[in-house]
Amino acid sequence: MPLSLRTSISWCSHRVPLRQTSLPSNVVVHPLHAPTTTAIERKYHFSSLSMIMRHKHSRSQSSTIWLERQRKDPYVAMAQDQGLPSRSYFKLQEINELHYPALRSKANEKRKIGKSNNHTKNETSPKCKTLIQPSFLVLDLGAAPGGWSLYASTQLQHHLGGAVVAVDLISLDESLHSINSSTVISSKIRANLQSNFHFIQGDFTKSETHTRIMDAFAEVSSGKESSTIVNGECDVLSCRRPNLVLSDMAANFTGDSLTDAIRTLNLCEEALTFATGGNCFDPSYSSTHDRGGGVLEDGGAFLCKYFACGKDHEADLMNATKRAFRYVHAIKPSASRKESSEMYLLALDYNCK
Ligand SMILES: C[S@@+](CC[C@H](N)C(=O)[O-])C[C@H]1O[C@@H](n2cnc3c(N)ncnc32)[C@H](O)[C@@H]1O
């Protein structure tokens, strides 16, 4: 992505063009992914990994393998037993309760050794045992069918200002019907959070979705300060900023793992750009840089899903994240299938002016 694009991004109108990747010639589009299919069908088959698009002549075999894997997967069984929308619930739970404290205690050790006291002013308290704090405003990108939003909502407290703004191409409840769940997920999350849950159905790569997210931030009550909408747009200074930006977005699978991984990396870069303003993609970035229109609260955290595809492809995302955050760690939760290249990048203590 040209640097000029990243640096000219403004608060409400982030628009980072996706890299154009063409499909390999041996990939066929599954009929269920044709434009006439419903969002439910697309969602169901999207989450079925290789079932969306696949190499010629391998359909029945890959379907059988997938179904067999689902049947044997203990996290799928647990999610079904507990009426959860997805097994992803357990990944965020594990990162929140296990990986975060481990990373935080390593960071505290480093701080003691370096005797460094220069924390960012709002950084999550080094004593915090979990990533998600009860008063947090959480932005959940790629939220459907709702596992992460649901888990986050259980960690937040409405009376302390805890709130979730969730975004997906498809609606949470619609996607759940596809897996025959009787739970209506948005009301379950609302029950945890009362009114502090906003779901936006839209494409995160579109600037109008960014504007809707900003409107939702303005509407979310913090209990501390009021937000203002000026000329239909959120006033930057009075808007509440998210403390945590999550991205579990994944590009539609093409059957070519490198293409899929690069497209998902692009979504991560868009999420990071929205969070930080994108200046961190500039190699000369330092923490004294202006936040450049990013939404993330000073000291906030960023967590995104990517598919491992080699250092060269991942370098832009990794380096930018390392410039903008004090601590960055790649995580493979045990709830993530071993055979999948899926990884999570956890970045703590956003450092901005
Ligand atoms: C693996 S699923 C997310 C699972 C979810 N975090 C959960 O806990 O249930 C990936 C989601 O990313 C969404 N997605 C992909 N591209 C997107 C985009 N450009 N804008 C919004 N959502 C997107 C897909 O619709 C899909 O629902």
The ligand as a MOL file (V3000), in Angstrom:
LIG
                    3D

  0  0  0     0  0            999 V3000
M  V30 BEGIN CTAB
M  V30 COUNTS 27 29 0 0 0
M  V30 BEGIN ATOM
M  V30 1 C -13.9820 -16.3830 11.5860 0
M  V30 2 S -15.3860 -15.4010 11.3640 0 CHG=1
M  V30 3 C -15.4390 -14.5030 12.8750 0
M  V30 4 C -15.8750 -15.3060 14.0490 0
M  V30 5 C -16.2880 -14.4190 15.2140 0
M  V30 6 N -15.1690 -13.6430 15.7250 0
M  V30 7 C -16.8710 -15.1940 16.3550 0
M  V30 8 O -16.3060 -15.1550 17.4450 0
M  V30 9 O -17.9220 -15.8270 16.1860 0 CHG=-1
M  V30 10 C -14.8390 -14.1820 10.2420 0
M  V30 11 C -15.8810 -13.1210 9.9480 0
M  V30 12 O -15.2530 -12.0520 9.2540 0
M  V30 13 C -16.2590 -11.4220 8.4930 0
M  V30 14 N -15.6610 -10.5310 7.5030 0
M  V30 15 C -14.8130 -10.8410 6.4950 0
M  V30 16 N -14.5260 -9.7470 5.7710 0
M  V30 17 C -15.1810 -8.7090 6.3520 0
M  V30 18 C -15.2830 -7.3370 6.0570 0
M  V30 19 N -14.6500 -6.7980 5.0130 0
M  V30 20 N -16.0540 -6.5610 6.8360 0
M  V30 21 C -16.7190 -7.1010 7.8940 0
M  V30 22 N -16.6540 -8.4020 8.2300 0
M  V30 23 C -15.9070 -9.2010 7.4590 0
M  V30 24 C -16.9920 -12.6040 7.8750 0
M  V30 25 O -18.2860 -12.2470 7.4410 0
M  V30 26 C -17.0160 -13.5990 9.0320 0
M  V30 27 O -18.2450 -13.5730 9.7160 0
M  V30 END ATOM
M  V30 BEGIN BOND
M  V30 1 1 1 2
M  V30 2 1 2 3
M  V30 3 1 2 10
M  V30 4 1 3 4
M  V30 5 1 4 5
M  V30 6 1 5 6
M  V30 7 1 5 7
M  V30 8 2 7 8
M  V30 9 1 7 9
M  V30 10 1 10 11
M  V30 11 1 11 12
M  V30 12 1 11 26
M  V30 13 1 12 13
M  V30 14 1 13 14
M  V30 15 1 13 24
M  V30 16 1 14 15
M  V30 17 1 14 23
M  V30 18 2 15 16
M  V30 19 1 16 17
M  V30 20 1 17 18
M  V30 21 2 17 23
M  V30 22 1 18 19
M  V30 23 2 18 20
M  V30 24 1 20 21
M  V30 25 2 21 22
M  V30 26 1 22 23
M  V30 27 1 24 25
M  V30 28 1 24 26
M  V30 29 1 26 27
M  V30 END BOND
M  V30 END CTAB
M  END
